[in-house]
Amino acid sequence: MDTALIDILCLILLFLGILGTFLPVLPGLLLSICGLLIYKFGTDSDLSMIYTWAFIILTIASVVLNYVIPAKTNQKYGGTRWGSIGSIIGTIIGIFLPIPLGFLVGMFAGVFIGELLHDSKDINKALKSTKGAFIGFIYGTGFSFVVGVAMFLVVVLNMLSII
């Protein structure tokens, strides 16, 4: 396969990976790491293995943190298991809603409804738990986004022979 086609494929995968850090229908950093690995091993690039291993480790850390951070922030803001379950159900339902960012609306509604099902009298607690879920989402998504952009930039800079 032509090196230029491989480069284009890698850039497309890296770009889709960045989009996937905040769109749940795409596997995020997994696409990015595939683009990086195809670039490293599918071309005659001189990209250092240090970058490759660093991004593999950061991708694994991101996958773990995307589960840990929302749970911890939800707990920090008084959330219960009901809110966590509501978040998962709401996200799945939200993916299929015909509105922009339906997965986010679904996730937050799921947390709120889950907490109200747990304790229907404490709306403030449900709101705090929803706030915690939002903060956790921002932290996890932000970390993944930064890693994805860094991968993209490293590959582009390597293609331009800057690094």
C-alpha positions as CSV (number, residue, x, y, z in Angstrom):
1,M,0.0,0.0,0.0
2,D,1.2,3.5,-0.8
3,T,2.7,5.4,2.1
4,A,0.6,8.5,1.4
5,L,-2.6,6.3,1.7
6,I,-1.4,4.9,5.0
7,D,-0.7,8.4,6.2
8,I,-4.2,9.6,5.2
9,L,-5.7,6.5,6.9
10,C,-3.8,7.2,10.1
11,L,-4.8,10.8,10.2
12,I,-8.4,9.9,9.6
13,L,-8.3,7.4,12.5
14,L,-6.6,9.9,14.7
15,F,-9.2,12.5,13.9
16,L,-12.1,10.1,14.4
17,G,-10.5,9.1,17.7
18,I,-10.5,12.7,18.9
19,L,-14.2,13.0,18.0
20,G,-14.8,9.7,19.8
21,T,-13.5,11.2,23.0
22,F,-16.8,13.0,23.4
23,L,-19.1,11.1,21.0
24,P,-20.1,7.7,22.5
25,V,-20.8,6.1,19.1
26,L,-17.0,6.1,18.3
27,P,-14.5,4.2,20.4
28,G,-12.4,7.3,21.0
29,L,-8.8,6.7,21.9
30,L,-8.9,3.2,20.7
31,L,-9.2,4.6,17.1
32,S,-6.4,7.1,17.9
33,I,-4.0,4.4,19.1
34,C,-4.8,2.3,16.1
35,G,-3.9,5.2,13.8
36,L,-0.7,5.8,15.8
37,L,0.3,2.1,15.6
38,I,-0.5,1.9,11.9
39,Y,1.6,5.0,11.3
40,K,4.5,3.6,13.4
41,F,4.6,0.1,12.0
42,G,2.9,0.6,8.6
43,T,5.2,3.3,7.3
44,D,8.9,3.9,7.4
45,S,8.4,6.6,10.0
46,D,11.1,7.2,12.6
47,L,8.6,7.9,15.4
48,S,10.2,7.0,18.7
49,M,8.9,4.0,20.6
50,I,8.8,6.3,23.6
51,Y,5.9,8.1,22.1
52,T,4.2,4.8,21.2
53,W,4.5,3.4,24.7
54,A,3.6,6.7,26.4
55,F,0.4,6.9,24.3
56,I,-0.5,3.2,25.0
57,I,-0.1,3.8,28.7
58,L,-2.1,7.1,28.5
59,T,-4.9,5.3,26.5
60,I,-5.1,2.5,29.1
61,A,-5.1,5.2,31.9
62,S,-7.9,7.0,30.1
63,V,-10.1,3.9,29.8
64,V,-9.7,3.2,33.5
65,L,-10.2,6.9,34.5
66,N,-13.4,7.1,32.4
67,Y,-14.9,4.6,34.8
68,V,-13.3,5.8,38.1
69,I,-13.6,9.6,37.8
70,P,-17.4,9.8,37.3
71,A,-18.0,7.2,40.1
72,K,-15.7,9.2,42.5
73,T,-17.2,12.6,41.7
74,N,-20.7,11.2,41.9
75,Q,-19.8,9.8,45.4
76,K,-18.1,13.1,46.3
77,Y,-21.3,14.9,45.6
78,G,-23.5,12.5,47.5
79,G,-24.6,10.2,44.7
80,T,-25.7,6.6,45.2
81,R,-25.6,3.4,43.2
82,W,-29.1,4.3,42.0
83,G,-27.7,7.4,40.3
84,S,-24.8,5.4,38.7
85,I,-27.3,2.8,37.3
86,G,-29.5,5.7,36.1
87,S,-26.5,7.2,34.4
88,I,-25.8,4.1,32.4
89,I,-29.4,3.5,31.4
90,G,-29.9,7.2,30.6
91,T,-26.7,7.3,28.4
92,I,-27.9,4.2,26.4
93,I,-31.4,5.7,25.9
94,G,-29.9,9.1,25.1
95,I,-27.8,7.7,22.3
96,F,-31.0,7.0,20.4
97,L,-32.7,10.3,21.1
98,P,-33.0,12.4,17.9
99,I,-31.4,15.5,19.7
100,P,-27.9,16.9,19.6
101,L,-25.8,15.4,22.5
102,G,-28.7,13.1,23.5
103,F,-26.3,10.8,25.3
104,L,-25.4,13.7,27.7
105,V,-29.0,14.6,28.2
106,G,-29.8,11.0,28.8
107,M,-26.9,10.5,31.2
108,F,-27.8,13.5,33.4
109,A,-31.5,12.7,33.3
110,G,-30.7,9.1,34.3
111,V,-28.6,10.2,37.3
112,F,-31.3,12.6,38.4
113,I,-34.1,10.1,38.0
114,G,-32.1,7.3,39.6
115,E,-31.4,9.4,42.6
116,L,-35.1,10.4,42.9
117,L,-36.1,6.8,42.7
118,H,-33.7,6.2,45.6
119,D,-35.0,9.1,47.7
120,S,-37.9,11.0,46.1
121,K,-38.0,13.6,48.8
122,D,-34.4,14.9,48.4
123,I,-34.3,16.8,45.1
124,N,-31.2,18.7,46.2
125,K,-29.3,15.5,46.6
126,A,-30.4,14.4,43.1
127,L,-29.2,17.7,41.7
128,K,-25.8,17.4,43.5
129,S,-25.3,13.9,42.2
130,T,-26.1,15.1,38.7
131,K,-23.6,17.9,39.2
132,G,-21.0,15.3,40.3
133,A,-21.7,13.2,37.2
134,F,-21.3,16.3,35.0
135,I,-17.9,17.2,36.6
136,G,-16.8,13.6,36.3
137,F,-17.7,13.6,32.6
138,I,-15.8,16.8,32.0
139,Y,-12.7,15.5,33.7
140,G,-12.7,12.1,31.9
141,T,-13.6,13.6,28.5
142,G,-11.0,16.4,28.9
143,F,-8.2,13.9,29.7
144,S,-9.1,11.7,26.8
145,F,-9.4,14.7,24.4
146,V,-6.0,16.0,25.4
147,V,-4.4,12.6,24.9
148,G,-6.1,12.3,21.5
149,V,-5.0,15.7,20.3
150,A,-1.5,15.0,21.5
151,M,-1.4,11.8,19.5
152,F,-2.6,13.6,16.4
153,L,-0.1,16.4,16.8
154,V,2.8,14.0,17.4
155,V,2.0,12.1,14.2
156,V,1.5,15.3,12.2
157,L,4.7,16.8,13.5
158,N,6.5,13.5,12.7
159,M,5.1,13.5,9.2
160,L,6.4,17.0,8.7
161,S,9.8,15.8,10.2
162,I,9.6,18.4,13.0
163,I,10.0,15.7,15.7
